[in-house]
Amino acid sequence: MIMTHKYFRLVIAIVLVLGIAMLAKGQVVWAGQGDGSTPAAASVQGEYTVSLAGPKPGSVKPPPEEFYTCVDGFYSVGGVVTLDIKDLKPGYCVEAVLWNPRFQIHRLPDGAGSPLAHMLFLRIYLNGRLVYEILPGDGTVEACYALLPDKQAQFYFYDFYGMRFNKLTETPKTWDTLDTRLDTEKKTACAFTQVSGVYGLIGK
């Protein structure tokens, strides 16, 4: 009789332990699954911690060093030069790439100075094909560089595609100056860049 009671108590104890274990496991599974209406507390905390804290210092990536667009807008190329594209007719697209600042600098006019930043290599496309320029009345593209303190600056253009489009009969021997708008208040140097080719801010 005593052995029966001991055996019975042992069975009850085992059942209770198993029951508690099953209940605990069930709660864990329920908390992890949910029905999607209320996210788990850990997930909410993680998401809001990131969004409220903001990016860590140095984690913000600069604008890309190249881009392609077919719509009006104000764009930054690598954080070096900006493009303000306006009134672009349908079919036109603009591709911009930062270029080696040493590109063809030996062809700069004597006394012009040296590049103050990376060159801007611009390509104009119409209906998917590379073209020489945006025709008058079909839109404008204005490029601007930051104007360094105590620097004299001037936009120059190297006619990279002149021979390809029969605008030139030989490789350009020099860079051409462009009308440059200096904004001392905003500390920028700007010029209209309507033609496919290489642009640079040159100064000393």
C-alpha positions as CSV (number, residue, x, y, z in Angstrom):
1,M,0.0,0.0,0.0
2,I,2.9,2.3,1.0
3,M,4.7,1.5,-2.3
4,T,1.5,2.2,-4.2
5,H,1.2,5.7,-2.6
6,K,4.9,6.4,-3.4
7,Y,4.4,5.3,-7.0
8,F,1.3,7.4,-7.3
9,R,3.0,10.5,-5.9
10,L,6.0,9.9,-8.3
11,V,3.7,9.7,-11.3
12,I,1.9,12.9,-10.2
13,A,5.2,14.7,-9.8
14,I,6.4,13.6,-13.2
15,V,3.1,14.7,-14.8
16,L,3.4,18.2,-13.1
17,V,6.9,18.7,-14.3
18,L,6.1,17.7,-17.8
19,G,3.0,19.9,-17.8
20,I,5.0,22.9,-16.6
21,A,7.6,22.3,-19.3
22,M,4.9,22.0,-22.0
23,L,3.2,25.2,-20.8
24,A,6.4,27.2,-20.8
25,K,7.3,25.9,-24.3
26,G,3.9,26.9,-25.6
27,Q,4.2,30.4,-24.2
28,V,7.6,30.9,-25.9
29,V,6.2,29.7,-29.3
30,W,3.1,31.9,-29.0
31,A,5.2,35.0,-28.2
32,G,7.5,34.3,-31.2
33,Q,4.7,33.7,-33.7
34,G,2.0,36.2,-33.1
35,D,-0.6,37.1,-35.6
36,G,1.1,40.1,-37.2
37,S,-1.1,42.7,-35.6
38,T,1.3,43.5,-32.8
39,P,5.0,43.1,-33.4
40,A,7.1,41.5,-30.6
41,A,8.5,43.9,-28.1
42,A,12.1,43.1,-29.0
43,S,11.4,43.9,-32.7
44,V,9.7,47.2,-31.9
45,Q,12.5,48.3,-29.6
46,G,15.2,47.4,-32.3
47,E,13.4,49.3,-35.1
48,Y,12.8,52.4,-33.1
49,T,16.2,52.5,-31.5
50,V,17.8,52.7,-35.0
51,S,15.3,55.3,-36.4
52,L,15.5,57.6,-33.3
53,A,19.2,57.3,-32.8
54,G,19.9,58.2,-36.5
55,P,22.9,57.2,-38.4
56,K,26.2,56.9,-36.7
57,P,28.9,59.5,-37.4
58,G,30.6,58.7,-40.7
59,S,27.9,56.2,-41.8
60,V,26.2,58.6,-44.2
61,K,27.3,57.8,-47.7
62,P,28.1,60.6,-50.1
63,P,26.1,61.0,-53.3
64,P,27.1,58.6,-56.0
65,E,30.0,59.6,-58.3
66,E,27.9,58.8,-61.3
67,F,24.2,58.9,-62.1
68,Y,21.7,58.8,-65.0
69,T,18.4,60.7,-65.2
70,C,15.7,61.6,-67.7
71,V,13.8,64.0,-65.4
72,D,14.2,67.6,-64.2
73,G,15.8,67.9,-60.8
74,F,18.7,69.1,-58.7
75,Y,21.4,66.4,-58.4
76,S,24.7,66.1,-56.6
77,V,27.5,64.1,-58.2
78,G,29.8,62.6,-55.6
79,G,29.2,65.7,-53.4
80,V,31.6,67.5,-55.6
81,V,29.5,69.2,-58.3
82,T,25.7,69.8,-58.6
83,L,23.5,69.7,-61.7
84,D,20.3,71.7,-62.0
85,I,18.3,70.2,-64.9
86,K,15.3,72.1,-66.1
87,D,12.7,71.9,-68.8
88,L,14.1,68.7,-70.3
89,K,12.1,67.6,-73.2
90,P,10.9,63.9,-73.3
91,G,13.5,61.6,-74.8
92,Y,16.5,63.4,-73.4
93,C,18.6,61.8,-70.6
94,V,21.7,63.0,-68.8
95,E,24.6,60.9,-67.6
96,A,27.2,62.4,-65.3
97,V,30.4,60.9,-64.0
98,L,33.3,62.4,-61.9
99,W,36.4,62.2,-63.9
100,N,40.2,62.1,-63.3
101,P,41.3,65.7,-62.4
102,R,44.5,65.1,-64.3
103,F,42.7,64.4,-67.6
104,Q,44.3,66.4,-70.4
105,I,45.4,69.2,-68.1
106,H,48.5,69.6,-70.3
107,R,46.1,71.1,-72.9
108,L,44.9,73.8,-70.6
109,P,45.9,77.3,-71.8
110,D,49.1,78.7,-70.2
111,G,48.3,80.5,-67.0
112,A,44.9,79.0,-66.6
113,G,45.8,77.3,-63.4
114,S,45.0,73.8,-62.3
115,P,41.8,71.8,-61.6
116,L,40.2,72.7,-58.3
117,A,38.1,69.5,-58.1
118,H,37.4,66.4,-60.1
119,M,36.3,66.9,-63.7
120,L,32.7,66.4,-64.7
121,F,32.2,64.0,-67.6
122,L,28.7,64.6,-69.1
123,R,26.9,62.6,-71.8
124,I,23.6,63.6,-73.3
125,Y,21.3,61.0,-74.8
126,L,18.2,61.3,-77.0
127,N,15.9,58.4,-77.3
128,G,18.6,56.1,-75.9
129,R,21.4,57.3,-78.3
130,L,24.3,59.5,-77.4
131,V,24.0,62.9,-78.9
132,Y,26.3,65.9,-79.1
133,E,24.1,68.4,-77.2
134,I,20.8,69.4,-75.8
135,L,19.3,71.6,-78.6
136,P,18.2,75.1,-77.8
137,G,14.8,75.1,-76.3
138,D,14.9,71.4,-75.3
139,G,16.1,72.0,-71.8
140,T,19.0,73.3,-69.7
141,V,21.7,71.8,-67.5
142,E,23.7,74.0,-65.2
143,A,26.6,72.6,-63.2
144,C,28.0,74.3,-60.1
145,Y,31.1,73.7,-58.0
146,A,31.8,75.1,-54.6
147,L,34.0,78.2,-54.9
148,L,37.1,77.8,-52.7
149,P,38.2,80.8,-50.7
150,D,40.8,83.1,-52.2
151,K,40.7,81.2,-55.5
152,Q,40.1,82.6,-59.0
153,A,38.0,80.1,-60.9
154,Q,36.8,79.6,-64.4
155,F,34.8,76.8,-66.1
156,Y,36.6,75.0,-69.0
157,F,35.3,72.5,-71.5
158,Y,37.1,69.8,-73.3
159,D,35.3,68.7,-76.5
160,F,35.7,65.0,-76.0
161,Y,33.1,64.0,-78.7
162,G,33.8,66.8,-81.2
163,M,35.4,64.6,-83.8
164,R,32.8,61.8,-83.3
165,F,30.0,64.2,-84.2
166,N,32.0,65.9,-86.9
167,K,32.2,69.2,-85.0
168,L,36.0,69.0,-85.1
169,T,38.5,67.7,-87.7
170,E,41.1,66.8,-85.2
171,T,41.7,66.1,-81.5
172,P,41.2,69.3,-79.5
173,K,44.5,71.0,-78.8
174,T,43.1,73.0,-75.9
175,W,40.2,73.5,-73.5
176,D,37.6,76.1,-74.2
177,T,36.5,78.7,-71.6
178,L,32.8,78.9,-70.7
179,D,30.8,81.7,-69.4
180,T,31.1,81.3,-65.7
181,R,28.7,82.7,-63.1
182,L,30.3,83.4,-59.8
183,D,28.0,83.7,-56.9
184,T,30.0,85.1,-54.0
185,E,27.0,84.9,-51.6
186,K,26.5,81.2,-52.2
187,K,30.2,80.7,-52.9
188,T,29.6,78.8,-56.1
189,A,30.9,78.8,-59.7
190,C,28.4,77.8,-62.3
191,A,28.1,77.3,-66.0
192,F,25.6,75.8,-68.5
193,T,26.8,72.3,-69.6
194,Q,24.6,71.4,-72.6
195,V,27.2,69.5,-74.6
196,S,28.5,66.0,-74.2
197,G,32.1,66.2,-73.0
198,V,34.4,67.0,-70.0
199,Y,34.0,70.1,-67.8
200,G,36.4,71.3,-65.2
201,L,36.7,74.2,-62.7
202,I,40.1,75.6,-63.2
203,G,41.8,78.2,-61.1
204,K,44.7,79.4,-59.1
